[in-house]
Amino acid sequence: MTPDTDHHISVVPVEGGWQVHSPFDDTPLMFLSGAKAEEKAKALAERLAAAGRDAQVLIHDRTSALIGTWRYFACEAP
């Protein structure tokens, strides 16, 4: 797959905490802790990779600047 086909999971700041936006649901997940939001985003990306889909986690800081990315590559079928 090319980078354009990655499923993006983003951690973004919002008033009162952090949101995780993912292709799993139209409703973002809400967290009080940025660390917990990042942990959940990475877990979702691992699930996508295990299901055979490339994923990318995008982490933003409190100013909404992109500060980190992680790529998860699809697992090959046995």
C-alpha positions in Angstrom: 0.0 0.0 0.0 1.1 3.6 -0.6 1.1 6.2 2.1 -2.1 7.6 0.6 -4.0 4.5 1.6 -2.9 4.7 5.3 -5.7 4.8 7.8 -5.0 7.9 9.9 -5.6 8.0 13.6 -5.0 11.5 15.1 -4.6 12.7 18.7 -5.6 16.3 18.9 -6.1 18.8 21.8 -9.6 20.0 22.6 -10.9 22.1 25.5 -10.7 19.9 28.6 -8.6 17.2 27.1 -7.6 15.2 24.0 -9.5 13.5 21.2 -8.7 10.5 19.2 -10.0 10.5 15.6 -10.0 7.2 13.8 -11.6 5.5 10.8 -13.4 3.2 13.3 -16.1 5.7 14.3 -17.5 9.1 13.3 -17.5 10.1 17.0 -14.0 10.9 18.4 -12.9 9.3 21.6 -12.3 11.8 24.5 -9.5 11.6 27.1 -8.4 13.8 29.9 -4.8 12.6 29.5 -2.7 13.1 26.4 -0.7 10.0 27.3 -3.9 7.9 27.5 -5.1 9.2 24.2 -1.8 8.4 22.5 -1.9 4.9 24.0 -5.4 4.3 22.6 -4.5 5.6 19.2 -1.5 3.2 19.0 -3.7 0.3 20.1 -6.2 1.1 17.4 -3.4 1.3 14.8 -2.1 -2.1 15.9 -5.6 -3.5 15.5 -5.8 -2.1 12.0 -2.4 -3.6 11.1 -3.5 -7.0 12.5 -6.5 -6.8 10.2 -4.3 -6.2 7.2 -4.5 -2.5 6.8 -1.7 0.1 7.0 -2.2 2.8 9.7 -0.5 6.0 10.7 -0.8 7.6 14.1 -0.5 11.4 14.1 0.2 13.1 17.5 -0.4 16.9 18.0 0.6 19.0 20.9 -1.5 21.6 22.8 -0.8 24.2 20.0 -2.1 21.6 17.4 1.5 21.3 15.9 2.3 17.8 14.6 5.0 16.5 16.9 5.1 12.8 16.1 4.0 10.1 13.7 4.1 6.3 13.9 3.5 3.9 11.0 2.0 0.5 11.4 2.2 -1.8 8.4 -0.4 -4.4 7.5 0.3 -7.9 8.7 0.7 -10.5 5.9 -2.0 -13.2 5.8 -0.5 -16.6 6.6 
